[in-house]
Every structure is written in structure tokens, then in C-alpha cells.
Amino acid sequence: MNKHDVIRAWKDPLYRASLSEEAQASLPQNPAGITELSDGQLVTAAGAAVITTARGCTEYTFLNWRSCCPTTA
């Protein structure tokens, strides 16, 4: 496999999936590291919790309205 095919296999998951099992096994490891994370790795990276603001504040921010949080001035 030439270097252009290797790079394409690293970048294009559809092309990589179209390769035979032997060709996939012979691919060198991507120098950027792993390119896909498992669900368990994603949970660990997120700290096992997703924290967000109150729904009203999120709607205000999404709709580009003025700040929903009270200001003291």
C-alpha cells in the first residue's frame, strides 16, 4: 500500500472500511493517535456528567436575546 492510500485510509472511514481485513491490519498507526473514541472513553472525558445552564438561559443565549441572568449595576 503506498503512502497516499495509507493517508486516505487514516482520513476516510468509508475507504478504510472498504479495505480487506489484511489491508486494515497492515495499516500503520495514525500519528495523530486514535481517531474514534468509545462511549466509555467519551463518558470519562466528560467527567461522567454533563452540566448545562438553566433551560431559560440556554434559550435566551440560543436566540441571541439579552442576557437572562440578572445583573447588578
N, C-alpha and C positions, 0 to 999 in steps of 0.2 A: 504494500500500500504506500503510495507516495505521500509527501508531506501535505499536499493540497487536500487529499482525501481524508487524512487524519484531522486536519483543521476543520474541514467540513463536518466530519463526524462529531467533533467536540461541540460545534456550534449549532448543528441542525439535528434535533432529536428524531425527526422523521427519517432522515438519511441514516442516522445511527441505527434505528430500529430496522431498517431495510437490509442491513448487513447480516451476513451469516453469523452464527454463534462463534465460529473460529475467528472471523474478522473482528468481531466485537471484543473477544478475549485478547486479541493481539494488539489492540489499541493501547498506546502508552497513556499513562495517567495525565489528565489535563493539568497543565502547570498552574492554572488558577485555583486548583483544588476541586472539591466536589461541586457539582453544578445543580444538584437537586437534593432537597432535604426531606427526610421522612416526617411524618406527622409528629412523632415523638421528639425529633430534633427541633421542629418548629415550636412545640409547646415549651421545651426547655429554653429556647432563645427568647420566647415571650415572657419568661418568668412564670409560666403556668397560669397566668391571669392576664386578662385584657381589661384595662381600666379606661374608661371614657368619661366625658363630662355629662352633665345632665342633658336629657333629650332636648329640652327647650334651648339651651345654649348651643347645642350642635345644630339645630335648625336655624337659629339666628346666624351662626357663622356660615353655614352652607348657603343661605340665601343672601349673604352679604349685607345683612341688616346691621344696624348699630349694635354695639355690644349689649348683651343681655344681662351682664353682670353689673350690679350697682357700683357706681363709682363714688368715691368720697372726695369732694373738692369744695 
